[in-house]
Amino acid sequence: DDLAELDARVSVCRACPRLVAWREETALARRRAYADQAYWGRPIAGWGDPAPRLLVVGLAPAAHGGNRTGRIFTGDASGDFLFAALHRAGLAALPTSLAAGDGQRLLGVRMLAAVRCAPPDNKPTPGERDTCAPWLDRELELATASASVAVALGGFAWQALLAALARSGAAVPRPAPRFGHGTEVRVGSLTVVGSYHPSQQNTFTGRLTPSMMDAVLGRAAQLAGL
Ligand code: SF4
């Protein structure tokens, strides 16, 4: 199969009962601001360049973001922050990501999530992370044919990514390198770069500023030859 086929397969996964219930309940309840919209309410596939040089790995879709629009990092504050930065780095066609059909394109980049369904409180359980891991493994296997760099957004994505690379047989340094903003580690053919997650918790408090995000994306783009 290829990435498009993988996207189609993951979009019908129902392997985690708690997350299936949450993604569907949220889609039914909706938020007042989006009351006139049909929510996606299903797993979120990776999205972007079909032969990416650079991967951006997130945690999981947001209940009223990706779970609403059906596109990763699309329709919430984290996505607004991230896409604006990707655009400044020359990695996205537009500074905003509103919904499918908005004309947005990622340039040499594919985004994916470690867990593909929206979890309550943005926190998947370790069991849910492990249940979703085969999707991540397969996507990495397909994407690393072209990608040489991966940006891990937050400690959860960092750990999930290193674990996936270890399962693929790549030599992950031991002890596993600790997550940090701007930390780099070479694993097999991939350079993994850490970045604080663009959650509101980080961006509203100034823990992650636009210039910090620009520095990481600029470095990752340079490493990827973009
Ligand atoms: Fe399937 Fe992953 Fe969603 Fe669980 S989180 S239902 S494994 S797509």
Boltz pocket constraint, residues with backbone or C-beta under 6 A from the ligand:
constraints:
  - pocket:
      binder: B
      contacts: [[A, 10], [A, 13], [A, 14], [A, 15], [A, 16], [A, 19], [A, 20], [A, 43], [A, 115], [A, 116], [A, 117], [A, 128], [A, 131], [A, 132], [A, 133], [A, 135]]
      max_distance: 6.0
